[in-house]
Amino acid sequence: MSKVDLRKLVEDIDDFNDWSHTEKVQLFAWYLHTYQNLERLTSTAINDCFNRLNVEKPSSTSVLISNLEKRRPKIVLRDAKGFYLAKAVRDDFAERYASITSGVKIVQLLANLPNDIPNLIERGFLNEVLTCFKCGAHRSAIVMAWNLAYVHLCEFVFANHLVTFNLKWPARHPGAHAKSKVKEIAQREHFSELKESEVLEICRSAGIISADLYRLLEQKLGTRNSAAHPSNIVFTQLQAEEFIHSIVSNVVTQLV
């Protein structure tokens, strides 16, 4: 599983500073299990979490962990390799904080993109995606993520497949091509003469994108349309995460 920074996790827990040492130890144990892939833990590993956050440690972490073993039902279990959280406790923490940590992963994914995106227009859309997602504007984040992916696709076509695209355009959409003031894409701005769905279809027909990527983008375009138009549809954090991750992983970082 992808690593999640501990500091970013606790920053999103509003009352973390008011937690008891016992609560913090359990959170750190869950974090180490889930995001550091540690199946068995030690008091040293827990103390390291306190140190990394510059948070006061318990007077005796070992004694605190031992007390958790004595609870009924047990919070902590132990074998020869070390201690570990009981499944029910791990499940409870996952239910409470998985959305935070998944959100952290999306923020990290977006924050790492600028080095791979030289285009200033794309960087502008990327910054807006990040801003919208961080503030919980999931509908807007979906719309801006689509803009990022679509502009990236058009840039990819312009830089690498312009001749093929221009040849396929009148064959794929003869009526629209005949009515268009622009008869071939000679500038990036000319893509605005076509509908987004038409650009996707031409790219698929010309072999610029695969059939699988076309289906994915067609589906994402439908989601973008639902997000962009006034409706009673609610877009959750998880929906925004899936949309952004799919768009970034399959378009922005792949079409180069």
RATAFEN-V30229 format. One record per run of one state. SS is the DSSP state (~ for helix, > for strand, _ for the rest). FROM is the first residue (numbers start at 1). TO is the last residue. Records with the same first field share a line. If there is no record, write none. Layout:
# RATAFEN-V30229
SS: FROM-TO, FROM-TO
This chain:
# RATAFEN-V30229
_: 1-5, 12-15, 19-20, 36-40, 42-42, 53-60, 71-75, 80-81, 86-86, 112-113, 117-119, 135-137, 161-161, 173-173, 180-187, 194-195, 206-210, 229-236, 253-256
~: 6-11, 16-18, 21-35, 43-52, 61-70, 87-111, 114-116, 120-134, 138-160, 162-172, 174-179, 188-193, 196-205, 211-228, 237-252
>: 41-41, 76-79, 82-85
